[in-house]
Amino acid sequence: MAAGTSRETFLEVFDRIRLSRWSVQAAIGAYDEEKLGTQELILDLAVWGDFRPAAASDRLEDALDYAALRSELESWMSGRRWALLEAFAEQFCRRVLEFPLVGKVELTVEKPLAQAPAMVSYTISREK
């Protein structure tokens, strides 16, 4: 967000793309029994950016390729381990913000097995 730009202006100018109910396997957990493998996480990812060029051209080259975004993030998660949802979410959002068209990201991470049958979730927002 440029200096002097209000939050309302940022949200009015930028569009949002959402990937909902995205199931991933991640090596995450602080307890001994969680450190042996992976667990399912359910991600709800929203990204804001200026997607007007893609809307005008109708060309993938001008768009945020969310299939490529998803694939890149899944590859990035492979081989990494986190103890806490907070650390996972922070690093995940930093990675998403590396994509040139993304100006803001919001991520909700649900961890179905953490306190079943209750659902534990964590939500984070970050901007460039």
N, C-alpha and C positions, 0 to 999 in steps of 0.2 A: 504494500500500500504506500503510495507516494506521501511525502510529508505534506501536511495540511489537508489531506483528503479525509473526509469524515467517514465513519464506519457505515453510515446509511448509504453514502455514495458508492462505497466499495461494493456493498451487497446489491445495490440497484443496477450497477453496471455489469457485474459479473453474473454469469449463469452457473447453474449447479448440475453436476452429473452425480448420480448415486448408484453404487453397487450394493445391493441389499441381500441379506441372508446368504452371504458368501461363506461357505464352510471350508476351513483349512485345517490341516494337521500341523501343530507346532510343538516344539520341544519347550515346554513351559511348566513351571511349578517350583515352589520353594520347599515342599515336603519331600522326604526321601522317596516315598512311593510314586511321586510325580516325576522324579528325575530319571526314571528307567526308560521312558519312551516318549511318545508324543500324545497330545490331547487334541480333541476337536475344539476349535474356536469358531465362533460365528461372528463375522465382521459385517458391519454396516458402515460403508465408506462413502463420504460425500466430498467432492472436490469442486471448488469454485475457480472460474477462470473466464477470460474473455473468449468465448467460443463463437462470437459473431462472424469471424472470417469463415469458419466451417459452415455456418448456417447460410452465408451468402454464396459460397462456392459449391457446396454439396460435394466436397472432395475430402477423402480421408486424410490426405496429406496436410490439410489445414485444421484437422480435428485432433482432439485428445483421443488417441486410439486406446480405448479402455480395455480391449482384449490384450494388447501389448502391455498395458499398465498392470493388468492382473497377472499375466505370465511373468513379467519382470519381478513383481513383488513376491510371487510364490517361489521363484528361483532364489531371490534374496533371502527368504526365510529358511531355506534348506541349509542345514549344517550349523545353524545358530541355535542357541539355547538362552532362555530367559527364566529368571526366578519369578518375576512379578509382571502382572498385566500392565502396570504403569510403565515399566521399562520397555516392554514390547511395544506398547502404543506410541511412546515417545519416539523410539527409533523408527518405527513404521511410518509415522507422520513425517519425520525428517526425510525419509527416503522418498515419499510421495512428493514432497515439496521440491525435490530435485528435478521433477519433470517440468520443462519450460512453460507450459501453458497453465500450470496449477499455481494459483495465488493463495489459496486457503484450503485447508483440509480439516475435516471432522471425522473422527473414527469412534465407533462404539464397538467394543470387544465383549462378547459374551463367552463365558466359560461354563458350559453346561454341567460338567462333572464336579465343579468346585464345591457346591453346597446343595447338590440335588436332594430333593426335587425343586428347590429354589434356584433361580437363575442369577448368577453373579455377573455384573457387567461394569464396564469402565468406559467413560466417554472423555475424549480429549479433542481440543481444537488448536490448530496452529496456523500461522500466516507467515508469508515471506516478509 
